[in-house]
Each structure stands twice: as structure tokens, then as C-alpha cells.
Amino acid sequence: MKNTRRSLLPLPLLLTGLLASGVAAPPVAAARPAGAHPATASPAASRPAADDLRARLAAVPGMRVIKENPAPAGYRSFALVYRQPVDHRHPGRGSFEQRLSLLHRSTARPMVLYTNGYDLTYQDPGFRAEPTRIVDGNQISVEQRYFGTSRPRPTDWSKLDIRQAAGDHHRLIRALKKVYRAAWISTGGSKGGMATVYHRRFHPHDVAGSVAYSAPDNTDDRDDTAEDRFLRRVGNPACRSALTAVQRAMLGTRRAEMAGRLTRWAAGQGYTFRTMGSADRVLELAALQLPLHFWMQKDEVEDCGRIPRPSAAGDALYTWFEGVTRLPAYADRHLAPVTASYYQLGTQLGFVSLASPHLAGMLRHPGLQEMRTYVPRSIPLRFQPDAMPDIDRWVRRHGSELLFVYGENDPTRAEPFRTGKGSRDAHVYLAPHTNHLASIDKLASRDRARATAALRRWAAVDSPPAS
């Protein structure tokens, strides 16, 4: 699986989409029937007899089969597009084609709707999310509206909201249930996990159950004290102190040196920072958010000892800092394809602005952590403070057949989804010693058994898949 997208994500996309390359859990080899050859099978070799699946898919109104891809043994893989209205409230006012990837096992098996919350550019056509592997099911992966090739032209940004995206999922599920009549499960990681919950809020009966990994629940975008408290306590004091020392070096004694390195790199690549403003602004923002970057990606035991000292050689300090914070991702060339994500953060989802008393006197750019920093001025941003509280109330008062999985060391869990008195068959689990790449497999044994049993019950699957 390609990891290019993950290596180019600045923090807002890391926080709400470290899994954007399609990894709802750590990737594993696709399961295959006992005795099957491990090599990739040809489409013809895995084609079900007496069932022209391609023709059935093409017969779905609005569906177009682009091509059939090589697939793991026992599967077929298709690249599809499905025509969606730009505005589900007024379907006659324009449409666009939404990119899909189908991994077909059997029409008798459960179907898993997977979204990473972004595009499908870097997702392996043979990728199976963890719930898909657990239920041994089919999987339809959905590119989120306004990402990748799934963008209406012209682009009306006001039609990019959580309800319209939920309408995309709802309409697609209704269309494909004519082919896949077994139980449906929805899932996603990080921003995709958030989208999974939002879909259930507006269309709660579309699927039999949902698994959301590392999904933050930011109900008050003005209050980020939960994240501040979390970062003051996560890990050990020596590790936190080492990160603080790097922050202060980057914005103090080493600032001109490091900003100069970033400027020279951009010039050599032909890259610009017009949206962000300058290399110095990029450096300051990345330094402010360094603790979030670190704890989302790194392991306390393996990585705390690798944090360089502020006096480290320039190459060593810059290389480590660039690797953790993804500095190249702030260049215009890499920001432009993910403008839709920043738009969503700045209009409904919200994002964290960290307090920084330990950097007093070192900050030059007020308001740098706001989403307007990432979005061109030509695109209007107006935050809707009621959007996330509405989702939160639904989960606590009406949410059912929901499974939330968080990593113990992941800052995302500073503001997690919680169940309430009205929740039914809804569960929240914490994977010990785990970062943003949490999974059911990383849960403690008792929690793993319970989570797996709930998922398989929702999918109406009686026995584990063959290994």
C-alpha cells in the first residue's frame, strides 16, 4: 500500500485523517481460502460462475463501471463512479460523479461501507479495512465529496457539509442494496470515522452497525482546554520536556537557521507558501503543534529517546523536525488538493488551537492556528457552532449499534465520543499504549473479544472467516 498521502499531511489532516491513505487499522495481507496460492489472482480467475457481476453493477441507475482491477484470490475489484446530486435537497440543480472502489467477495456476504474522509488516490484496490476482514465481507470504499475527482464543477462550497456527505452515503447504500442484500456495516478512521458517525446521525437505519476509529468529537470549538490538559499528562515528563525544548529552539535560537533551510528547500523544488504566507509562518505553526504531531504518530518507548537536543547539528535537528511535522505539506502544491478538508474544519468540524505559555515572547504570528491560515481568501469561511453539538446529542440520546475505538496516547481522545442514557448497544474502547492508528486488534483481549462479537452480531455472521 502506498503511504505517500500520509507522509504529506500537515497537522489538521493528521489529526482528522492520519488514516487518509485508507488504513482504518494497520494493513494486513488479505485473507484467502485455505490452499489458495498467495499470488494476486487475475480478474477472470476469481470471477463467480453464473453471475455477471459487472453487468449487475452497470445496471444500477447512475452507476458506471470504469474498470476491473487485479484482486486478491477469492475477490473481484472494480473502479466505479456513481452520479450524485450536488444538493440532495434540490437534486435537479447539478450533479457530479463520486469515485468508488468495490472489493467483491460474494453477494451473500455482508457489505462494509468504508470512507477515509478524503480521496481514493492512494488506496490500494485490494485494501480491506479491519471490519471487512473480521466479517469476511465485501467492501465499497467511497471518496468524500469535493475530494479527488469527486468535485462538482463549478464548485459551490456551500454544498460541502456533513449532511450533504451523509446524503451521498445514504443514496449509494440504497442503490447497492439491490445487489448486496446482506447486512451492511459502515466504518472509517479519523476524519473518516467522523463521517461514519455523521452519516448515522442523519440516516440511522442505513446500516446494521458502525465502527469509528480515532474520531474526535469537538462540540465547542472555542474551548480547547481538554487537549491542553491531555498534552500536559501524556507520556513521561522527560519526553514532554524534550519536546518543549525543541519547540523553544525552533522559535528561538535556531529559528533563522531552520526557516532558511525550509526556504531553500522550497526554492529548490519550485514550491511556494503563498497560502500560508511564508516559511517563517510555516515553521512557527509546525512548532506550535509539534506535541500533537508527535503523540499521534510516535511510540513512547521507541521514539522519546530519539528526540534531538536543541543543540543538535542542523541536519539532524531539521531532519527530525521535518519528518515529524511534515513541513513540505504546507507548500501550496500540497495544500491545494486538500482545501476541502480545511474548509470543513473551518465551517463545521472545528479544530484545536493549543495554548502555549511556554513559548511566550517567541510567537510572531497571532491567529496562526485558525483554519483561515490554510484556506484561500477567495473561499468564504463561516463557522456553524451548532453542527457538532447536534451530532453529540444524537450519539448520547439515540445512537445505537456504534463502536468507537481510540488509542491511549492519541490526542484525539481528549475529546472523544461518549455514550449516554439513550444510547443502545453502543461501546467505547481504548487501545492501551497506542497512538492514532488504533484498531480492534490492539485492544486488550477482553475488549477485543467484546468488540469483535458485537461487530459480527451486527453483520449476522456466525463464525470467524477462514484463515
Buried (B, 14 or more C-beta within 10 A) or exposed (E): EEEEBBEBBBBBBBBBBBBBBBBBBEBEEBBBEEEBEEEBBEBEEBBEEEEEBBEEBEEBEBBBBEEBBBBBBBBBBBBBBBEBBBBBEEEEEBBBBBBBBBBBBBBEBBBBBBBBBBBBBBBBBBBBBBBBBBBBBBBBBBBBBBBBEBBBEEBEBEBBBBBBBBBBBBBBBEBBEEBBEBBBBBBBBBBBBBBBBBBBBBBBEBBBBBBBBBBBBBBBBEEBEBBBEBBEEBBEEEBBEBBBBBBBBBBEEBBEEBBBBBBEBBEEEEBEBEBBBBBBBBBBBBBBBBBBBBBBBBEBEEBBEEBBEBEBEEEEBBBBBBEBBBBBBBBBBBBEBBBBBBBBBBBBBBBBBBBBEEBEEBEEBEEBBBBEBBBBEEBEBEBBEEBBEBBBBBBBEBBBBBBBBBBBBBBBBBBBBBBBEBBEBBBBBBBEEBBBBBBBBBBEEEBBEBBBEBBBBBBEBEEEBEE
